[in-house]
Amino acid sequence: MSGHILIIYYLIINILSFIIWGIDKRRARLHYYRIPEKVLFLSAFIGGAGGAFLGMIVLRHKTKHFIFWATVPLLLLIQLSVIVFILK
């Protein structure tokens, strides 16, 4: 049961993370008020690194910032490792 909850949480947080990154990308194109980078990092840190990474690749968002390229994939690897460990 707890494995199912973990998977559901992971899916939801990654979808939300991708949406947040997409909104920020759209706001950047339109020169609107942006979502703070700490919110983007937080969305990745709390389990949404997959959605954030997908946003970087698909939306080409924050791809010129080394800190995002260094942090988001690392968080993704850590999160996937934890999930595999818990579900084993």
Stockholm file with secondary structure:
# STOCKHOLM 1.0

chainA/1-88         MSGHILIIYYLIINILSFIIWGIDKRRARLHYYRIPEKVLFLSAFIGGAGGAFLGMIVLRHKTKHFIFWATVPLLLLIQLSVIVFILK
#=GR chainA/1-88 SS CHHHHHHHHHHHHHHHHHHHHHHHHHHHHHTCCCCCHHHHHHHIIIIIHHHHHHHHHHSCCSTTCHHHHHHHHHHHHHHHHHHHHHHC
#=GC SS_cons        CHHHHHHHHHHHHHHHHHHHHHHHHHHHHHTCCCCCHHHHHHHIIIIIHHHHHHHHHHSCCSTTCHHHHHHHHHHHHHHHHHHHHHHC
//
